[in-house]
């Protein structure tokens, strides 16, 4: 419970959102972006313990990563521990799309740039067409990546 409170406090002050709708691009494993910042997917999926409206969150400590990992995998069995990240050399970014009543939604972090000491990122979101056949299940799409500082 204490970790959840810390995470929510951090989300309130650190969370940042950028809603760039681009063509759907998938990041499996590592991907080199145009400005040479390599992205490595830690986890991605359509089902998670995350809830509410979408948000993006820059994770800067192992405690924050452990907390968000616990929430993501709250409904999974068996649960796994978050990977160890050397936050003196790397950062982690979570892109969460929100909760939806059906399938057909996805989110991908497709690029990161460092400009004037600040990171900016590009996110691709996909939603189902009106006439699409989709699963009838609550989904909560997310993408969690790590990258070098």
MDTraj code that builds the backbone (N, CA, C; nanometers):
import mdtraj as md
import numpy as np

residues = "UNK UNK UNK UNK UNK UNK UNK UNK UNK UNK UNK UNK UNK UNK UNK UNK UNK UNK UNK UNK UNK UNK UNK UNK UNK UNK UNK UNK UNK UNK UNK UNK UNK UNK UNK UNK UNK UNK UNK UNK UNK UNK UNK UNK UNK UNK UNK UNK UNK UNK UNK UNK UNK UNK UNK UNK UNK UNK UNK UNK UNK UNK UNK UNK UNK UNK UNK UNK UNK UNK UNK UNK UNK UNK UNK UNK UNK UNK UNK UNK UNK UNK UNK UNK UNK UNK UNK UNK UNK UNK UNK UNK UNK UNK UNK UNK UNK UNK UNK UNK UNK UNK UNK UNK UNK UNK UNK UNK UNK UNK UNK UNK UNK UNK UNK UNK UNK UNK UNK UNK UNK UNK UNK UNK UNK UNK UNK UNK UNK UNK UNK UNK UNK UNK UNK UNK UNK UNK UNK UNK UNK UNK UNK UNK UNK UNK UNK UNK UNK".split()
xyz = np.array([
    [0.0818, -0.1194, 0.0000],
    [0.0000, 0.0000, 0.0000],
    [0.0866, 0.1263, 0.0000],
    [0.1985, 0.1195, 0.0750],
    [0.2883, 0.2337, 0.0797],
    [0.3476, 0.2605, -0.0586],
    [0.3820, 0.1533, -0.1321],
    [0.4371, 0.1701, -0.2664],
    [0.3364, 0.2340, -0.3597],
    [0.2088, 0.1957, -0.3484],
    [0.1044, 0.2539, -0.4317],
    [0.0905, 0.4030, -0.4026],
    [0.0971, 0.4404, -0.2751],
    [0.0869, 0.5812, -0.2385],
    [0.2043, 0.6598, -0.2958],
    [0.3244, 0.6023, -0.2894],
    [0.4417, 0.6683, -0.3452],
    [0.4267, 0.6830, -0.4956],
    [0.3794, 0.5781, -0.5613],
    [0.3600, 0.5831, -0.7059],
    [0.2584, 0.6898, -0.7439],
    [0.1481, 0.6960, -0.6737],
    [0.0452, 0.7946, -0.7067],
    [0.0974, 0.9369, -0.6844],
    [0.1753, 0.9570, -0.5785],
    [0.2359, 1.0869, -0.5528],
    [0.3298, 1.1233, -0.6670],
    [0.4126, 1.0278, -0.7072],
    [0.5066, 1.0523, -0.8164],
    [0.4329, 1.0799, -0.9470],
    [0.3265, 1.0041, -0.9730],
    [0.2475, 1.0264, -1.0948],
    [0.1925, 1.1678, -1.0995],
    [0.1475, 1.2166, -0.9862],
    [0.0877, 1.3490, -0.9801],
    [0.1882, 1.4564, -1.0188],
    [0.3125, 1.4441, -0.9707],
    [0.4116, 1.5476, -0.9938],
    [0.5014, 1.5257, -1.1149],
    [0.5187, 1.4006, -1.1585],
    [0.6146, 1.3737, -1.2646],
    [0.5479, 1.3385, -1.3962],
    [0.4256, 1.2892, -1.3915],
    [0.3599, 1.2401, -1.5133],
    [0.3525, 1.3496, -1.6184],
    [0.3710, 1.3072, -1.7402],
    [0.3583, 1.3999, -1.8509],
    [0.2888, 1.3268, -1.9636],
    [0.2116, 1.3976, -2.0410],
    [0.1325, 1.3336, -2.1452],
    [0.1561, 1.3993, -2.2779],
    [0.1635, 1.3170, -2.3785],
    [0.1769, 1.3645, -2.5165],
    [0.0922, 1.2735, -2.6026],
    [-0.0040, 1.3268, -2.6728],
    [-0.0965, 1.2467, -2.7513],
    [-0.0691, 1.2629, -2.9000],
    [0.0389, 1.2051, -2.9479],
    [0.0687, 1.2067, -3.0907],
    [0.0126, 1.0804, -3.1520],
    [-0.0874, 1.0915, -3.2365],
    [-0.1416, 0.9747, -3.3052],
    [-0.0648, 0.9568, -3.4348],
    [0.0128, 0.8514, -3.4424],
    [0.0929, 0.8197, -3.5597],
    [0.0510, 0.6830, -3.6097],
    [0.1051, 0.6426, -3.7243],
    [0.0805, 0.5076, -3.7738],
    [0.1317, 0.4083, -3.6718],
    [0.0657, 0.2945, -3.6606],
    [0.1041, 0.1934, -3.5633],
    [0.2403, 0.1352, -3.5984],
    [0.3336, 0.1424, -3.5045],
    [0.4657, 0.0857, -3.5198],
    [0.4959, 0.0046, -3.3959],
    [0.5418, -0.1172, -3.4129],
    [0.5682, -0.2038, -3.2995],
    [0.7155, -0.2032, -3.2642],
    [0.7462, -0.2003, -3.1325],
    [0.8826, -0.2109, -3.0836],
    [0.8977, -0.3449, -3.0154],
    [0.9615, -0.4382, -3.0798],
    [0.9896, -0.5662, -3.0165],
    [1.1379, -0.5711, -2.9887],
    [1.1751, -0.5881, -2.8625],
    [1.3160, -0.5893, -2.8274],
    [1.3726, -0.4496, -2.8321],
    [1.4861, -0.4341, -2.8977],
    [1.5525, -0.3043, -2.9061],
    [1.5277, -0.2406, -3.0416],
    [1.5216, -0.1093, -3.0402],
    [1.5061, -0.0347, -3.1654],
    [1.5889, 0.0915, -3.1544],
    [1.6622, 0.1210, -3.2589],
    [1.7425, 0.2417, -3.2646],
    [1.6570, 0.3516, -3.3274],
    [1.6439, 0.4654, -3.2596],
    [1.5681, 0.5758, -3.3153],
    [1.6617, 0.6636, -3.3978],
    [1.6066, 0.7597, -3.4714],
    [1.6846, 0.8448, -3.5605],
    [1.7977, 0.9184, -3.4887],
    [1.7777, 0.9539, -3.3628],
    [1.8795, 1.0290, -3.2909],
    [1.9682, 0.9390, -3.2055],
    [1.9721, 0.8099, -3.2366],
    [2.0601, 0.7125, -3.1748],
    [2.0280, 0.6800, -3.0291],
    [1.9095, 0.7059, -2.9806],
    [1.8689, 0.6590, -2.8486],
    [1.8014, 0.5235, -2.8678],
    [1.8621, 0.4212, -2.8130],
    [1.8110, 0.2854, -2.8286],
    [1.6997, 0.2590, -2.7276],
    [1.5871, 0.2087, -2.7764],
    [1.4726, 0.1732, -2.6921],
    [1.4700, 0.0224, -2.6748],
    [1.4484, -0.0227, -2.5526],
    [1.4340, -0.1650, -2.5255],
    [1.3034, -0.1874, -2.4523],
    [1.2179, -0.2709, -2.5074],
    [1.0890, -0.2993, -2.4439],
    [1.1101, -0.3884, -2.3225],
    [1.0593, -0.3430, -2.2082],
    [1.0595, -0.4244, -2.0866],
    [0.9323, -0.5067, -2.0778],
    [0.8215, -0.4461, -2.1190],
    [0.6927, -0.5137, -2.1148],
    [0.5936, -0.4344, -2.1993],
    [0.5015, -0.5056, -2.2624],
    [0.3934, -0.4402, -2.3355],
    [0.2770, -0.5373, -2.3426],
    [0.1595, -0.4839, -2.3570],
    [0.0447, -0.5720, -2.3671],
    [-0.0863, -0.4962, -2.3689],
    [-0.1930, -0.5738, -2.3737],
    [-0.3283, -0.5188, -2.3786],
    [-0.4010, -0.5323, -2.2460],
    [-0.3502, -0.6178, -2.1597],
    [-0.4142, -0.6430, -2.0304],
    [-0.3152, -0.6097, -1.9201],
    [-0.3583, -0.5281, -1.8250],
    [-0.2713, -0.4912, -1.7130],
    [-0.3586, -0.4538, -1.5942],
    [-0.2953, -0.4353, -1.4823],
    [-0.3652, -0.3897, -1.3626],
    [-0.3789, -0.2387, -1.3581],
    [-0.3290, -0.1687, -1.4598],
    [-0.3417, -0.0235, -1.4664],
    [-0.4882, 0.0122, -1.4897],
    [-0.5292, 0.1295, -1.4442],
    [-0.6682, 0.1689, -1.4636],
    [-0.6789, 0.3195, -1.4824],
    [-0.7971, 0.3624, -1.5213],
    [-0.8230, 0.5045, -1.5376],
    [-0.7877, 0.5549, -1.6759],
    [-0.7795, 0.6872, -1.6866],
    [-0.7446, 0.7521, -1.8127],
    [-0.5977, 0.7270, -1.8442],
    [-0.5622, 0.7435, -1.9686],
    [-0.4251, 0.7217, -2.0110],
    [-0.3299, 0.8266, -1.9570],
    [-0.2041, 0.7884, -1.9453],
    [-0.0991, 0.8789, -1.9024],
    [0.0352, 0.8221, -1.9459],
    [0.1358, 0.9071, -1.9434],
    [0.2730, 0.8674, -1.9691],
    [0.3525, 0.9044, -1.8458],
    [0.4492, 0.8198, -1.8099],
    [0.5187, 0.8381, -1.6845],
    [0.6658, 0.8045, -1.7015],
    [0.7531, 0.9001, -1.6741],
    [0.8971, 0.8779, -1.6783],
    [0.9380, 0.8218, -1.5426],
    [0.9899, 0.7010, -1.5419],
    [1.0286, 0.6314, -1.4194],
    [1.1768, 0.6546, -1.3976],
    [1.2117, 0.7054, -1.2774],
    [1.3480, 0.7474, -1.2513],
    [1.4161, 0.6726, -1.1368],
    [1.3441, 0.5816, -1.0708],
    [1.4036, 0.5057, -0.9608],
    [1.3556, 0.3606, -0.9668],
    [1.4320, 0.2725, -0.9042],
    [1.3925, 0.1317, -0.8993],
    [1.2639, 0.1146, -0.8197],
    [1.2436, 0.1952, -0.7146],
    [1.1203, 0.1866, -0.6359],
    [0.9981, 0.2195, -0.7215],
    [1.0086, 0.3227, -0.8059],
    [0.8978, 0.3557, -0.8956],
    [0.8720, 0.2421, -0.9934],
    [0.9791, 0.1842, -1.0498],
    [0.9629, 0.0733, -1.1432],
    [0.9012, -0.0478, -1.0743],
    [0.9482, -0.0814, -0.9553],
    [0.8920, -0.1944, -0.8806],
    [0.7432, -0.1726, -0.8541],
    [0.7059, -0.0506, -0.8191],
    [0.5654, -0.0192, -0.7893],
    [0.4774, -0.0330, -0.9125],
    [0.5205, 0.0248, -1.0239],
    [0.4383, 0.0186, -1.1454],
    [0.4332, -0.1236, -1.1979],
    [0.5422, -0.1983, -1.1853],
    [0.5474, -0.3379, -1.2289],
    [0.4462, -0.4210, -1.1498],
    [0.4392, -0.3967, -1.0202],
    [0.3435, -0.4675, -0.9343],
    [0.2005, -0.4389, -0.9781],
    [0.1727, -0.3150, -1.0140],
    [0.0383, -0.2782, -1.0591],
    [0.0082, -0.3412, -1.1951],
    [0.1033, -0.3349, -1.2876],
    [0.0821, -0.3929, -1.4209],
    [0.0477, -0.5408, -1.4098],
    [0.1221, -0.6121, -1.3274],
    [0.1054, -0.7569, -1.3170],
    [0.0182, -0.7999, -1.1991],
    [-0.0640, -0.7109, -1.1467],
    [-0.1485, -0.7421, -1.0315],
    [-0.2440, -0.8579, -1.0584],
    [-0.2895, -0.8717, -1.1824],
    [-0.3865, -0.9763, -1.2168],
    [-0.3212, -1.0978, -1.2809],
    [-0.1885, -1.1030, -1.2830],
    [-0.1175, -1.2123, -1.3483],
    [-0.0688, -1.3149, -1.2474],
    [-0.0606, -1.4356, -1.2949],
    [-0.0085, -1.5414, -1.2107],
    [0.0833, -1.6278, -1.2945],
    [0.2004, -1.6631, -1.2549],
    [0.2660, -1.6123, -1.1334],
    [0.3222, -1.4733, -1.1582],
    [0.3344, -1.3986, -1.0525],
    [0.3881, -1.2636, -1.0673],
    [0.5401, -1.2705, -1.0764],
    [0.5979, -1.1748, -1.1440],
    [0.7425, -1.1701, -1.1580],
    [0.7934, -1.0393, -1.0985],
    [0.9217, -1.0364, -1.0696],
    [0.9830, -0.9142, -1.0193],
    [1.0208, -0.8251, -1.1360],
    [1.0216, -0.6957, -1.1116],
    [1.0643, -0.6005, -1.2138],
    [1.2116, -0.6213, -1.2436],
    [1.2515, -0.5988, -1.3676],
    [1.3942, -0.6097, -1.3992],
    [1.4733, -0.5016, -1.3263],
    [1.5987, -0.5317, -1.2951],
    [1.6867, -0.4328, -1.2329],
    [1.7356, -0.3363, -1.3410],
    [1.7276, -0.2078, -1.3116],
    [1.7714, -0.1047, -1.4044],
    [1.8722, -0.0164, -1.3316],
    [1.9825, 0.0148, -1.3967],
    [2.0809, 0.1070, -1.3415],
    [2.0350, 0.2484, -1.3776],
    [1.9627, 0.3119, -1.2858],
    [1.9033, 0.4419, -1.3150],
    [2.0065, 0.5544, -1.3216],
    [2.1318, 0.5266, -1.2882],
    [2.2354, 0.6276, -1.3106],
    [2.2706, 0.6348, -1.4587],
    [2.2374, 0.5284, -1.5350],
    [2.2680, 0.5226, -1.6774],
    [2.1449, 0.5163, -1.7663],
    [2.0303, 0.4750, -1.7106],
    [1.9097, 0.4541, -1.7907],
    [1.7871, 0.5157, -1.7247],
    [1.6843, 0.5363, -1.8051],
    [1.5518, 0.5760, -1.7580],
    [1.4509, 0.4784, -1.8168],
    [1.3317, 0.4786, -1.7597],
    [1.2233, 0.3928, -1.8070],
    [1.1027, 0.4817, -1.8338],
    [1.0318, 0.4532, -1.9421],
    [0.9118, 0.5300, -1.9779],
    [0.7942, 0.4352, -1.9907],
    [0.6845, 0.4705, -1.9267],
    [0.5592, 0.3962, -1.9379],
    [0.4608, 0.4802, -2.0178],
    [0.4018, 0.4198, -2.1204],
    [0.2911, 0.4820, -2.1935],
    [0.1697, 0.3936, -2.1690],
    [0.0671, 0.4501, -2.1091],
    [-0.0555, 0.3776, -2.0771],
    [-0.1708, 0.4453, -2.1502],
    [-0.2478, 0.3680, -2.2259],
    [-0.3507, 0.4253, -2.3128],
    [-0.4825, 0.4525, -2.2405],
    [-0.5095, 0.3811, -2.1340],
    [-0.6365, 0.3944, -2.0637],
    [-0.7094, 0.2614, -2.0634],
    [-0.8260, 0.2592, -2.0012],
    [-0.9074, 0.1375, -1.9912],
    [-1.0196, 0.1436, -2.0947],
    [-1.0382, 0.0324, -2.1664],
    [-1.1394, 0.0248, -2.2713],
    [-1.2244, -0.1006, -2.2534],
    [-1.3508, -0.0969, -2.2975],
    [-1.4405, -0.2114, -2.2787],
    [-1.4232, -0.3232, -2.3814],
    [-1.3361, -0.3015, -2.4810],
    [-1.3146, -0.4034, -2.5852],
    [-1.1675, -0.4094, -2.6226],
    [-1.1329, -0.5069, -2.7056],
    [-0.9994, -0.5153, -2.7625],
    [-0.9873, -0.4220, -2.8813],
    [-0.8730, -0.4290, -2.9489],
    [-0.8518, -0.3479, -3.0680],
    [-0.7733, -0.2210, -3.0434],
    [-0.7339, -0.1961, -2.9188],
    [-0.6577, -0.0768, -2.8836],
    [-0.5133, -0.1167, -2.8557],
    [-0.4190, -0.0314, -2.8973],
    [-0.2796, -0.0564, -2.8650],
    [-0.2036, 0.0755, -2.8577],
    [-0.0893, 0.0706, -2.7912],
    [-0.0037, 0.1881, -2.7757],
    [0.1409, 0.1428, -2.7855],
    [0.2227, 0.2227, -2.8545],
    [0.3651, 0.1934, -2.8699],
    [0.4447, 0.3222, -2.8582],
    [0.5544, 0.3163, -2.7862],
    [0.6510, 0.4255, -2.7836],
    [0.7423, 0.4007, -2.9035],
    [0.7443, 0.4945, -2.9959],
    [0.8169, 0.4716, -3.1209],
    [0.9466, 0.5495, -3.1330],
    [0.9706, 0.6452, -3.0450],
    [1.0953, 0.7200, -3.0526],
    [1.1143, 0.8132, -2.9352],
    [1.2411, 0.8439, -2.9071],
    [1.2764, 0.9373, -2.8000],
    [1.3887, 1.0258, -2.8512],
    [1.3784, 1.1547, -2.8185],
    [1.4820, 1.2521, -2.8524],
    [1.5225, 1.3278, -2.7275],
    [1.6488, 1.3640, -2.7210],
    [1.6989, 1.4515, -2.6157],
    [1.7330, 1.5838, -2.6812],
    [1.6587, 1.6882, -2.6428],
    [1.6774, 1.8205, -2.7015],
    [1.6829, 1.9228, -2.5896],
    [1.7885, 1.9996, -2.5856],
    [1.8051, 2.1047, -2.4846],
    [1.7870, 2.0515, -2.3431],
    [1.8361, 1.9314, -2.3167],
    [1.8314, 1.8741, -2.1825],
    [1.6986, 1.8125, -2.1433],
    [1.6028, 1.8067, -2.2359],
    [1.4711, 1.7484, -2.2055],
    [1.4398, 1.6377, -2.3055],
    [1.3778, 1.5317, -2.2556],
    [1.3383, 1.4213, -2.3425],
    [1.2003, 1.4476, -2.3995],
    [1.1862, 1.4213, -2.5284],
    [1.0537, 1.4209, -2.5896],
    [1.0383, 1.2848, -2.6554],
    [0.9177, 1.2385, -2.6651],
    [0.8943, 1.1039, -2.7155],
    [0.7757, 1.1041, -2.8090],
    [0.7738, 1.0032, -2.8952],
    [0.6653, 0.9853, -2.9911],
    [0.5923, 0.8572, -2.9555],
    [0.4614, 0.8673, -2.9541],
    [0.3775, 0.7535, -2.9184],
    [0.2783, 0.7286, -3.0307],
    [0.2589, 0.6013, -3.0629],
    [0.1630, 0.5599, -3.1633],
    [0.0458, 0.4907, -3.0943],
    [-0.0744, 0.5375, -3.1224],
    [-0.1950, 0.4762, -3.0650],
    [-0.2821, 0.4222, -3.1769],
    [-0.3400, 0.3059, -3.1527],
    [-0.4293, 0.2444, -3.2492],
    [-0.5625, 0.2157, -3.1816],
    [-0.6695, 0.2491, -3.2493],
    [-0.8058, 0.2195, -3.2028],
    [-0.8774, 0.1404, -3.3115],
    [-0.9731, 0.0560, -3.2730],
    [-1.0429, -0.0238, -3.3746],
    [-1.1365, 0.0631, -3.4593],
    [-1.1518, 0.0250, -3.5842],
    [-1.2496, 0.0924, -3.6710],
    [-1.3899, 0.0608, -3.6193],
    [-1.4862, 0.1458, -3.6525],
    [-1.6232, 0.1271, -3.6028],
    [-1.6816, -0.0084, -3.6386],
    [-1.6483, -0.0609, -3.7549],
    [-1.7066, -0.1875, -3.7991],
    [-1.6175, -0.3083, -3.7695],
    [-1.5135, -0.2893, -3.6868],
    [-1.4218, -0.3988, -3.6536],
    [-1.4862, -0.4989, -3.5590],
    [-1.4482, -0.6235, -3.5761],
    [-1.4865, -0.7271, -3.4813],
    [-1.3752, -0.7325, -3.3775],
    [-1.4085, -0.7092, -3.2516],
    [-1.3092, -0.7049, -3.1442],
    [-1.3532, -0.7940, -3.0288],
    [-1.2588, -0.8285, -2.9432],
    [-1.2923, -0.9077, -2.8254],
    [-1.3754, -0.8247, -2.7284],
    [-1.4622, -0.8919, -2.6577],
    [-1.5410, -0.8251, -2.5548],
    [-1.4729, -0.8525, -2.4214],
    [-1.3739, -0.7725, -2.3942],
    [-1.2965, -0.7854, -2.2712],
    [-1.2410, -0.6482, -2.2361],
    [-1.2329, -0.6207, -2.1080],
    [-1.1752, -0.4941, -2.0655],
    [-1.0253, -0.5004, -2.0924],
    [-0.9758, -0.4010, -2.1639],
    [-0.8339, -0.3954, -2.1957],
    [-0.7729, -0.2681, -2.1389],
    [-0.6433, -0.2730, -2.1149],
    [-0.5682, -0.1595, -2.0611],
    [-0.4296, -0.1595, -2.1254],
    [-0.4201, -0.1178, -2.2532],
    [-0.2943, -0.1258, -2.3270],
    [-0.1835, -0.0380, -2.2671],
    [-0.0613, -0.0919, -2.2687],
    [0.0536, -0.0188, -2.2166],
    [0.1796, -0.0614, -2.2909],
    [0.2820, 0.0223, -2.2801],
    [0.4143, -0.0098, -2.3340],
    [0.5163, 0.0489, -2.2352],
    [0.6097, -0.0345, -2.1910],
    [0.7099, 0.0041, -2.0929],
    [0.8476, -0.0192, -2.1552],
    [0.9262, 0.0878, -2.1690],
    [1.0566, 0.0771, -2.2339],
    [1.1665, 0.1336, -2.1443],
    [1.2905, 0.0934, -2.1733],
    [1.4072, 0.1520, -2.1075],
    [1.4955, 0.2118, -2.2161],
    [1.5736, 0.3129, -2.1778],
    [1.6655, 0.3766, -2.2728],
    [1.7796, 0.4426, -2.1969],
    [1.8918, 0.4597, -2.2662],
    [2.0092, 0.5240, -2.2050],
    [1.9863, 0.6721, -2.1861],
    [2.0365, 0.7232, -2.0735],
    [2.0289, 0.8671, -2.0448],
    [2.1119, 0.9454, -2.1443],
])
top = md.Topology()
chain = top.add_chain()
for i, resn in enumerate(residues, 1):
    res = top.add_residue(resn, chain, resSeq=i)
    for name in ("N", "CA", "C"):
        top.add_atom(name, md.element.get_by_symbol(name[0]), res)
traj = md.Trajectory(xyz[None], top)
